[in-house]
Amino acid sequence: MAARAQQRKLRRVGALMPQAESDPEQQSWTTAFAARLRELGWTQGENIQIDYRWAGGDARVAPLAKELVELQPDVLLVSTTTAAVVLRQYTLTVPIVFT
């Protein structure tokens, strides 16, 4: 019973990235994002799970958006208007953070 009380819920973030995963600017951004989260006490795999989906162009945004919503994240993160609009078509309950 005590062990169960100490377990933390793993928070899930769905991140829909417009560029390809190999894009140097995106790599730099995700590294900085993860570093800042660690500074704030959020560690990947311990208390947060970030599920990245890399669109590599607008054509792949819709299926990836649907996939992320089906993972039932606590919050969705996007950086383009196109991705935000598409995500909104799949959920009205999961908060969408636009950067």
QUIFEN-V50909 format. One record per backbone hydrogen bond with DSSP energy under -0.5 kcal/mol. NH is the residue of the N-H (numbers start at 1). CO is the residue of the C=O. Records with the same first field share a line. If there is no record, write none. Layout:
NH: CO / CO
This chain:
5: 1
6: 2
7: 3 / 4
11: 9 / 47
13: 49
14: 75
15: 13 / 51
16: 14 / 77
17: 15 / 53
23: 20
27: 23
28: 24
29: 25
30: 26
31: 27
32: 28
33: 29
34: 30
35: 31
36: 32
37: 33
38: 34
39: 35
40: 36
41: 38
42: 37
43: 41
45: 48
46: 43
47: 43
48: 43
49: 11
51: 13 / 49
52: 50
53: 15
55: 17 / 53
56: 19
57: 18
60: 57
61: 58
62: 58
64: 60
65: 61
66: 62
67: 63
68: 64
69: 65
70: 66
71: 67 / 68
72: 69
73: 68
74: 12
75: 12
76: 95
77: 14
78: 97
79: 16
84: 80
85: 81
86: 82
87: 83
88: 84
89: 85 / 86
90: 86 / 87
91: 87
95: 74
97: 76 / 95
98: 96
99: 78 / 97
